[in-house]
Amino acid sequence: IVALARPQWGRHPAPLARTGRDIVVALDLSRSMKAADVGTTRLRLAKELAWRLAGARAGDRVGLVIFGGAGFLQLPPTSDLGTFQLFLDAASPDDIADPSTNIDAGLRVAERALRHEGTALGSQAILLLTDGERSSGGLDPILEEFSKARLPVFAVGIGTTAGARVPSDSGDPAGPWHLDDIGRPVISRLDEDVLRKIAVASGGAYARWDDAPALTAMTRGLAGLEARSLAA
């Protein structure tokens, strides 16, 4: 009876470390992300995939950068995934004054956010969700910068190669569709080539939104980052 009661005495303090990775989600909020060629709008699907890929591992710290023609840090990396989800759900194209697409700007802001955190190399990554269409910003400088920084970019392409018409901005008197210089509806298409180049140059990975095996491999890649001690 005494043995079953498992009597114990004394105490032995021991450190309990919390380990994880730092991941910054770079979310495209440009005008083209309002196109609906993926069964819903590209932006809505991008948010679902961001949560599935970045919020899957308890203990990781996740931040949020939004970008259009410029990039903005919305949420520094945090272990509070509930807060991350609130900021992710609230992200809207209305938060971006310039509706063009500058992937370069979004990646640079994400890189600065991780550098500010002082995260060790191998324990950090950027999760980029965009249709890959660029209307501003250079590509070669960012490819060179990320290849040297050893900061992997896991890029998810949202959209189709057939493309879809882009809805106009709210309050636009021209009608429901965004028009080009000669009055034709603008067709936005997924540009996978750009995203593959970014992923390869940075040592990350690329996956299309509807490629389940590639998304699974990306999840493994994110989980395979070295977990560092975040707190004790």
Number of C-alpha atoms within 10 A of each C-alpha: 5 6 6 6 7 7 7 6 5 4 6 5 5 6 6 8 11 13 16 22 27 29 27 28 31 30 26 34 28 30 23 33 28 21 23 20 21 17 9 11 16 25 28 17 18 25 19 12 17 22 17 13 19 24 20 14 16 13 19 25 23 28 28 26 27 28 30 29 23 22 24 18 19 16 18 20 22 18 19 15 21 11 14 24 17 10 15 23 13 10 20 15 21 13 15 20 12 16 21 20 27 24 32 22 21 24 25 18 20 27 19 12 20 22 13 10 12 11 17 14 16 16 21 29 26 27 29 28 29 29 32 26 22 20 14 15 15 13 15 11 10 19 17 13 14 21 16 11 11 16 21 26 29 27 30 29 26 27 31 20 12 10 17 20 20 22 21 20 17 9 8 11 8 11 13 15 17 19 17 10 7 6 9 11 18 18 17 23 21 22 19 22 12 17 27 21 18 25 22 18 21 24 15 22 24 24 23 20 21 14 11 11 11 16 21 12 14 21 17 12 14 24 18 12 18 16 18 19 13 16 9 8
